[in-house]
Amino acid sequence: MGKESKPTQHEVAMGALAGICSGYLFKKVSKYAAATAVVGYLAVQGASQAGYIKINWKKVNDQIEDIKEDLTDEISEIITDEDTLVLENEGRLKATARRAYEAFKQNAATSGSFTAGFALGILFA
């Protein structure tokens, strides 16, 4: 470990500014994405009701059943091999948490100011 330097005001300000911009854009884009999804859904439903689109519900239900069977098989494999799964995931989780903690510790001021700025950006968007 080398000598740790104190964060400069410039680093904190840039973290906050980047956070505010990111939060603002995130909220604006997510609003438009949600509106687009709703309008698209309503358009498909309207076209279906008007007879422009014919949905093959049998095929949809068959595909859903296939997906459910595949998921059931995968879940049963996980449950039967529970000890191995927990040990593998625990190791990955600890390693990921340690890397995230080290990164945050080295850039605590910038990360904190970015997080606060992100929250403010979402709040004021």
N, CA and C of each residue as an Amber inpcrd file, in Angstrom:
protein
   375
   0.8290000  -1.1790000   0.0000000   0.0000000   0.0000000   0.0000000
   0.8770000   1.2470000   0.0000000   0.5920000   2.1120000  -0.8770000
   1.3440000   3.3510000  -0.9640000   0.6960000   4.4300000  -0.1280000
   1.2700000   5.5830000  -0.2000000   0.7390000   6.7270000   0.5260000
  -0.5850000   7.1460000  -0.1100000  -1.6220000   7.2490000   0.7270000
  -2.9340000   7.6390000   0.2080000  -3.0450000   9.1520000   0.2340000
  -3.4820000   9.7360000  -0.8520000  -3.6200000  11.1790000  -0.9200000
  -5.0610000  11.5670000  -0.6570000  -5.2390000  12.7630000  -0.1720000
  -6.5880000  13.2710000   0.0760000  -7.2150000  13.6660000  -1.2550000
  -8.5250000  13.4680000  -1.3770000  -9.1700000  13.8640000  -2.6360000
  -9.1820000  15.3830000  -2.7620000  -9.0000000  15.8290000  -3.9660000
  -9.0540000  17.2650000  -4.1860000 -10.5000000  17.6950000  -4.3730000
 -10.7090000  18.9840000  -4.2370000 -12.0620000  19.5080000  -4.4510000
 -12.4970000  19.2770000  -5.8920000 -11.5490000  19.3010000  -6.7840000
 -11.8460000  19.0730000  -8.2020000 -12.4070000  17.6720000  -8.4180000
 -11.8090000  16.6540000  -7.7870000 -12.2910000  15.2720000  -7.9340000
 -13.7010000  15.1170000  -7.3770000 -13.9450000  15.7220000  -6.2250000
 -15.2730000  15.6350000  -5.6140000 -16.3030000  16.3600000  -6.4800000
 -15.9410000  17.5380000  -6.9650000 -16.8670000  18.3050000  -7.8040000
 -17.1610000  17.5710000  -9.1090000 -16.1390000  16.9870000  -9.7190000
 -16.3620000  16.2460000 -10.9680000 -17.2220000  15.0100000 -10.7260000
 -17.0170000  14.3370000  -9.6000000 -17.8550000  13.1850000  -9.2670000
 -19.3040000  13.5910000  -9.1020000 -19.5190000  14.7080000  -8.4020000
 -20.8860000  15.1920000  -8.1830000 -21.5300000  15.6250000  -9.4930000
 -20.7710000  16.3500000 -10.3160000 -21.3110000  16.8080000 -11.6010000
 -21.6520000  15.6330000 -12.5120000 -20.7580000  14.6510000 -12.5630000
 -21.0380000  13.4590000 -13.3720000 -22.2610000  12.7240000 -12.8430000
 -22.4050000  12.6520000 -11.5250000 -23.5630000  11.9950000 -10.9260000
 -24.8610000  12.7110000 -11.2350000 -24.8430000  14.0340000 -11.1300000
 -26.0500000  14.8180000 -11.4150000 -26.4670000  14.6280000 -12.8810000
 -25.5040000  14.7260000 -13.7770000 -25.8210000  14.5410000 -15.2080000
 -26.3350000  13.1270000 -15.4810000 -25.6810000  12.1420000 -14.9020000
 -26.1040000  10.7550000 -15.1090000 -27.5010000  10.5120000 -14.5500000
 -27.7720000  10.9940000 -13.3520000 -29.0880000  10.8040000 -12.7530000
 -30.1840000  11.4980000 -13.5310000 -29.9010000  12.7290000 -13.9740000
 -30.8780000  13.4830000 -14.7610000 -31.2040000  12.7530000 -16.0620000
 -30.1570000  12.3350000 -16.7870000 -30.3710000  11.6240000 -18.0550000
 -31.0590000  10.2820000 -17.8380000 -30.6760000   9.5780000 -16.7750000
 -31.2930000   8.2910000 -16.4760000 -32.7940000   8.4390000 -16.2890000
 -33.1960000   9.4450000 -15.5160000 -34.6290000   9.6220000 -15.2670000
 -35.3710000  10.0500000 -16.5320000 -34.7820000  10.9540000 -17.3030000
 -35.4410000  11.4070000 -18.5340000 -35.5750000  10.2630000 -19.5390000
 -34.4940000   9.5260000 -19.7390000 -34.5210000   8.4270000 -20.7070000
 -35.4750000   7.3300000 -20.2540000 -35.4750000   7.0270000 -18.9560000
 -36.3640000   5.9640000 -18.4800000 -37.8350000   6.3570000 -18.6260000
 -38.1400000   7.6410000 -18.4730000 -39.5220000   8.0880000 -18.6900000
 -39.9410000   7.8500000 -20.1400000 -39.0610000   8.2330000 -21.0670000
 -39.3840000   8.0580000 -22.4880000 -39.4330000   6.5800000 -22.8750000
 -38.5650000   5.7880000 -22.2890000 -38.5750000   4.3530000 -22.5790000
 -39.8700000   3.7190000 -22.0770000 -40.2930000   4.1060000 -20.8780000
 -41.5430000   3.5670000 -20.3360000 -42.7310000   4.0250000 -21.1860000
 -42.7360000   5.2840000 -21.5770000 -43.8370000   5.7910000 -22.4070000
 -43.8720000   5.0710000 -23.7520000 -42.7150000   4.8310000 -24.3340000
 -42.6500000   4.1180000 -25.6130000 -43.1770000   2.6970000 -25.4710000
 -42.8200000   2.0390000 -24.3850000 -43.2920000   0.6690000 -24.1620000
 -44.8110000   0.6400000 -24.0040000 -45.3620000   1.5880000 -23.2640000
 -46.8150000   1.6320000 -23.0510000 -47.5340000   1.9140000 -24.3630000
 -47.0390000   2.8840000 -25.1200000 -47.6750000   3.2150000 -26.4030000
 -47.5910000   2.0240000 -27.3550000 -46.4370000   1.3520000 -27.3820000
 -46.2850000   0.1700000 -28.2330000 -47.2460000  -0.9290000 -27.8400000
 -47.3910000  -1.1740000 -26.5420000 -48.3120000  -2.2000000 -26.0560000
 -49.7500000  -1.8500000 -26.4430000 -50.1260000  -0.5880000 -26.2290000
 -51.4890000  -0.1730000 -26.5770000 -51.7370000  -0.2640000 -28.0820000
 -50.7130000   0.0470000 -28.8770000 -50.8740000  -0.0460000 -30.3270000
 -51.0760000  -1.4890000 -30.7680000 -50.3110000  -2.4040000 -30.1950000
 -50.4610000  -3.8210000 -30.5380000 -51.8290000  -4.3340000 -30.0880000
 -52.2620000  -3.9540000 -28.9060000 -53.5750000  -4.3820000 -28.4270000
 -54.6950000  -3.8130000 -29.3010000 -54.5560000  -2.5500000 -29.6760000
 -55.5670000  -1.9410000 -30.5510000 -55.6140000  -2.6110000 -31.9050000
 -54.4560000  -2.9040000 -32.4680000 -54.3970000  -3.5750000 -33.7640000
 -54.9600000  -4.9870000 -33.6670000 -54.7210000  -5.6370000 -32.5480000
 -55.2620000  -6.9820000 -32.3430000 -56.7870000  -6.9390000 -32.2470000
 -57.2980000  -5.9830000 -31.4990000 -58.7450000  -5.8470000 -31.3520000
 -59.4180000  -5.4730000 -32.6690000 -58.7270000  -4.6900000 -33.4850000
 -59.2910000  -4.2610000 -34.7640000 -59.1770000  -5.3390000 -35.8320000
 -58.4550000  -6.4090000 -35.5420000 -58.3400000  -7.5070000 -36.4850000
 -57.1390000  -7.4290000 -37.4080000 -56.2600000  -6.4590000 -37.2100000
 -55.0700000  -6.3480000 -38.0500000 -54.0180000  -7.3930000 -37.6880000
 -54.0070000  -7.7870000 -36.4250000 -53.0180000  -8.7570000 -35.9460000
 -53.7700000  -9.9570000 -35.3700000 -53.3460000 -11.1330000 -35.7450000
 -53.9250000 -12.3690000 -35.2190000 -52.8490000 -13.0570000 -34.3940000
 -53.0890000 -13.2210000 -33.1130000 -52.1200000 -13.8460000 -32.2230000
 -52.4540000 -15.3240000 -32.0900000 -51.4780000 -16.1560000 -32.3320000
 -51.6360000 -17.5980000 -32.2030000 -51.3860000 -17.9710000 -30.7360000
 -52.4550000 -17.9210000 -29.9340000 -52.3160000 -18.1330000 -28.4930000
 -51.8730000 -19.5530000 -28.1630000 -52.2310000 -20.5120000 -28.9800000
 -51.7950000 -21.8800000 -28.7290000 -50.2760000 -21.9680000 -28.8070000
 -49.7000000 -21.3350000 -29.8240000 -48.2470000 -21.3380000 -29.9700000
 -47.5810000 -20.5930000 -28.8050000 -48.1520000 -19.4740000 -28.4010000
 -47.6200000 -18.7140000 -27.2640000 -47.6390000 -19.5750000 -26.0100000
 -48.7750000 -20.2180000 -25.7430000 -48.9000000 -21.0640000 -24.5480000
 -47.9550000 -22.2620000 -24.6000000 -47.7810000 -22.8490000 -25.7820000
 -46.8410000 -23.9690000 -25.9220000 -45.4130000 -23.5330000 -25.6050000
 -45.0270000 -22.3610000 -26.0990000 -43.6740000 -21.8660000 -25.8260000
 -43.4960000 -21.5510000 -24.3410000 -44.5190000 -21.0070000 -23.7210000
 -44.4470000 -20.7260000 -22.2810000 -44.2930000 -22.0220000 -21.4970000
 -45.0240000 -23.0420000 -21.8900000 -44.9050000 -24.3400000 -21.2150000
 -43.5010000 -24.9240000 -21.3770000 -42.9280000 -24.7970000 -22.5700000
 -41.5570000 -25.2760000 -22.7900000 -40.5720000 -24.5390000 -21.8850000
 -40.7240000 -23.2400000 -21.7830000 -39.8430000 -22.4480000 -20.9250000
 -40.0140000 -22.8580000 -19.4680000 -41.2620000 -23.0750000 -19.0400000
 -41.5080000 -23.4970000 -17.6610000 -40.8640000 -24.8430000 -17.3690000
 -40.9360000 -25.7660000 -18.3150000 -40.3100000 -27.0730000 -18.1240000
 -38.7970000 -26.9530000 -18.0170000 -38.2010000 -26.1320000 -18.8890000
 -36.7520000 -25.9340000 -18.8370000 -36.3260000 -25.3280000 -17.4970000
 -37.0620000 -24.3210000 -17.0410000 -36.7390000 -23.6950000 -15.7600000
 -36.9110000 -24.6670000 -14.6010000 -37.9540000 -25.4840000 -14.6510000
 -38.1810000 -26.4730000 -13.5990000 -37.0210000 -27.4640000 -13.5450000
 -36.5430000 -27.9050000 -14.7090000 -35.3970000 -28.8150000 -14.7460000
 -34.1560000 -28.1670000 -14.1510000 -33.8970000 -26.9200000 -14.5240000
 -32.7140000 -26.2300000 -14.0080000 -32.8090000 -26.0170000 -12.5020000
 -33.9860000 -25.6500000 -12.0280000 -34.1620000 -25.4230000 -10.5860000
 -33.9930000 -26.7210000  -9.8160000 -34.5120000 -27.8200000 -10.3430000
 -34.3610000 -29.0950000  -9.6400000 -32.8950000 -29.5090000  -9.5760000
 -32.1090000 -29.2150000 -10.6240000 -30.6790000 -29.5070000 -10.5910000
 -29.9780000 -28.6700000  -9.5290000 -30.3740000 -27.4160000  -9.4090000
 -29.7710000 -26.5380000  -8.4040000 -30.0910000 -27.0370000  -7.0020000
 -31.3300000 -27.4310000  -6.7820000 -31.7420000 -27.8750000  -5.4490000
 -31.0260000 -29.1640000  -5.0630000 -30.8540000 -30.0860000  -5.9960000
 -30.1850000 -31.3460000  -5.6610000 -28.7020000 -31.1430000  -5.4110000
 -28.1030000 -30.1000000  -5.9830000 -26.6750000 -29.8450000  -5.8060000
 -26.4780000 -28.5410000  -5.0330000 -27.2650000 -28.3600000  -3.9860000
 -27.3140000 -27.1010000  -3.2500000 -25.9820000 -26.7370000  -2.5960000
 -25.2920000 -27.6990000  -1.9850000 -24.0470000 -27.3960000  -1.2800000
 -22.9810000 -26.8520000  -2.2200000 -22.8200000 -27.4650000  -3.3540000
 -21.8230000 -27.0130000  -4.3200000 -22.1610000 -25.6190000  -4.8090000
 -23.4440000 -25.3660000  -5.1110000 -23.8550000 -24.0670000  -5.6110000
 -23.5550000 -22.9800000  -4.5970000 -23.8840000 -23.2190000  -3.3380000
 -23.6630000 -22.2020000  -2.3070000 -22.1730000 -21.9000000  -2.1810000
 -21.3370000 -22.9280000  -2.1760000 -19.9040000 -22.7070000  -2.0410000
 -19.3330000 -21.9450000  -3.2270000 -19.7540000 -22.2740000  -4.4490000
 -19.2590000 -21.5630000  -5.6260000 -19.6860000 -20.1050000  -5.6040000
 -20.9620000 -19.8620000  -5.3200000 -21.4590000 -18.4910000  -5.3100000
 -20.8930000 -17.6950000  -4.1450000 -20.6680000 -18.3460000  -3.0300000
 -20.1220000 -17.6380000  -1.8810000 -18.7260000 -17.1220000  -2.2060000
 -17.9160000 -17.9370000  -2.8560000 -16.5810000 -17.5060000  -3.2380000
 -16.6160000 -16.3460000  -4.2130000 -17.4730000 -16.4100000  -5.1960000
 -17.5980000 -15.3270000  -6.1710000 -18.1060000 -14.0550000  -5.5050000
 -19.0890000 -14.2070000  -4.6290000 -19.6730000 -13.0560000  -3.9620000
 -18.6380000 -12.3580000  -3.0850000 -17.8810000 -13.1420000  -2.3320000
 -16.8560000 -12.5410000  -1.4710000 -15.7980000 -11.8280000  -2.3030000
 -15.3820000 -12.4500000  -3.3940000 -14.3620000 -11.8350000  -4.2500000
 -14.8880000 -10.5400000  -4.8660000 -16.1200000 -10.5580000  -5.3390000
 -16.7180000  -9.3580000  -5.9290000 -16.8720000  -8.2610000  -4.8930000
 -17.3430000  -8.6370000  -3.7070000 -17.5110000  -7.6550000  -2.6310000
 -16.1640000  -7.0580000  -2.2340000 -15.1370000  -7.8810000  -2.1600000
 -13.8110000  -7.3780000  -1.7890000 -13.2940000  -6.3940000  -2.8480000
 -13.4550000  -6.7320000  -4.1470000 -13.0050000  -5.8260000  -5.2060000
 -13.7850000  -4.5130000  -5.1770000 -15.0900000  -4.5980000  -4.9700000
 -15.9120000  -3.3830000  -4.9140000 -15.5100000  -2.5210000  -3.7210000
 -15.2600000  -3.1640000  -2.5870000 -14.8630000  -2.4210000  -1.3880000
 -13.5270000  -1.7210000  -1.6000000 -12.5590000  -2.4210000  -2.1950000
 -11.2450000  -1.8250000  -2.4490000 -11.3580000  -0.6450000  -3.4170000
 -12.1550000  -0.8110000  -4.4650000 -12.3340000   0.2760000  -5.4310000
 -13.0070000   1.4720000  -4.7700000 -14.0240000   1.2030000  -3.9600000
 -14.7260000   2.2970000  -3.2830000 -13.8040000   2.9660000  -2.2780000
 -13.0120000   2.1820000  -1.5590000 -12.1160000   2.7300000  -0.5450000
 -11.0810000   3.6500000  -1.1860000 -10.5780000   3.2730000  -2.3480000
  -9.5770000   4.0950000  -3.0210000 -10.1860000   5.3720000  -3.5880000
 -11.4560000   5.3340000  -3.9470000 -12.1210000   6.4920000  -4.5640000
 -13.3570000   6.8910000  -3.7740000 -13.2720000   6.8450000  -2.4560000
 -14.4540000   7.0620000  -1.6250000 -15.0850000   8.4290000  -1.8510000
 -14.2900000   9.4750000  -1.9150000 -14.8480000  10.8150000  -2.0700000
 -15.5250000  10.9750000  -3.4260000 -14.8670000  10.5170000  -4.4790000
 -15.4370000  10.6400000  -5.8180000 -16.6770000   9.7600000  -5.9570000
 -16.5960000   8.5280000  -5.4400000 -17.7450000   7.6190000  -5.5190000
 -18.9220000   8.1590000  -4.7140000 -18.6310000   8.6720000  -3.5430000
 -19.6970000   9.2320000  -2.7050000 -20.3390000  10.4470000  -3.3350000
 -19.5120000  11.3280000  -3.8920000 -20.0840000  12.5220000  -4.5120000
 -20.8610000  12.1640000  -5.7740000 -20.3930000  11.1520000  -6.5200000
 -21.1370000  10.7010000  -7.6940000 -22.4940000  10.1490000  -7.2710000
 -22.5120000   9.3120000  -6.2340000 -23.7680000   8.7170000  -5.7620000
 -24.7450000   9.7900000  -5.2960000 -24.2450000  10.7510000  -4.5340000
 -25.1110000  11.8410000  -4.0760000 -25.6160000  12.6590000  -5.2670000
 -24.7340000  12.9440000  -6.2120000 -25.1310000  13.6890000  -7.4050000
 -26.1500000  12.9310000  -8.2400000 -25.9720000  11.6130000  -8.3510000
 -26.9160000  10.7860000  -9.1010000 -28.3030000  10.8810000  -8.4740000
 -28.3510000  10.7770000  -7.1480000 -29.6430000  10.8830000  -6.4480000
 -30.2660000  12.2660000  -6.6700000 -29.4540000  13.3060000  -6.6160000
 -29.9830000  14.6570000  -6.8610000 -30.4620000  14.8070000  -8.3000000
 -29.7240000  14.2430000  -9.2430000 -30.1320000  14.3010000 -10.6410000
 -31.4770000  13.6470000 -10.8730000 -31.6820000  12.5000000 -10.2430000
 -32.9780000  11.8220000 -10.3650000 -34.0640000  12.6240000  -9.6800000
 -33.7420000  13.1960000  -8.5340000 -34.7310000  13.9650000  -7.7620000
 -35.2050000  15.1910000  -8.5250000 -34.2910000  15.9010000  -9.1660000
 -34.6470000  17.1630000  -9.8090000 -34.9300000  17.0550000 -11.3020000
 -34.9570000  15.8440000 -11.8450000 -35.2340000  15.7000000 -13.2730000
 -36.7020000  15.9140000 -13.5570000
